């Protein structure tokens, strides 16, 4: 699949996953599952931005953008990072309120089954995005893939926490797991902001420079000299 088709699949899949997770929360009342649903909303917004950035990044250079439009992918990744941080703060706020007022979870088995189904869909989407990102070098696709992968990991953690809480009869386990999810989401958001910021600040491509130097050293007899080697990355372009 090309970048556009993959981005479209991510949006459609995100909407389906959100509906499934909201239903799991509705029948169970679990704040941890609610936190999962909130993160799915962020996933959809991020996928929409990713799709727009992919379309813009493929535009050819023009008089106003002589180096092309690839940096839009860095901007998309930066905004996605801030959205992820916002979701993490909302999850932490909801969990904090439930810590002081734990609520018994109902219909847990059905809710967990539904949540795991949504998580498996997220895993498939993450794999699809990462595979296309590997083929195209798209930063926007890679960021969305890692975002979804983190969602999968946190969702599995939520399910484990819910089962432990049910077996031990301790309702407070549910909001505690939501707090852990919030920390994971916040960490992921900060990492996305830092990564996209590096591209926007024209951070050098260290590994690429090393490879260029190795190639030049192997063929030093074919040229006089080279100096002041500099690299930067714009979207998928180095």
Secondary structure as UniProt FT lines:
FT   HELIX           3..28
FT   HELIX           31..57
FT   TURN            66..67
FT   TURN            70..71
FT   HELIX           72..99
FT   HELIX           108..136
FT   HELIX           139..168
FT   HELIX           172..200
FT   TURN            201..202
FT   HELIX           206..218
FT   HELIX           220..222
FT   TURN            235..236
//
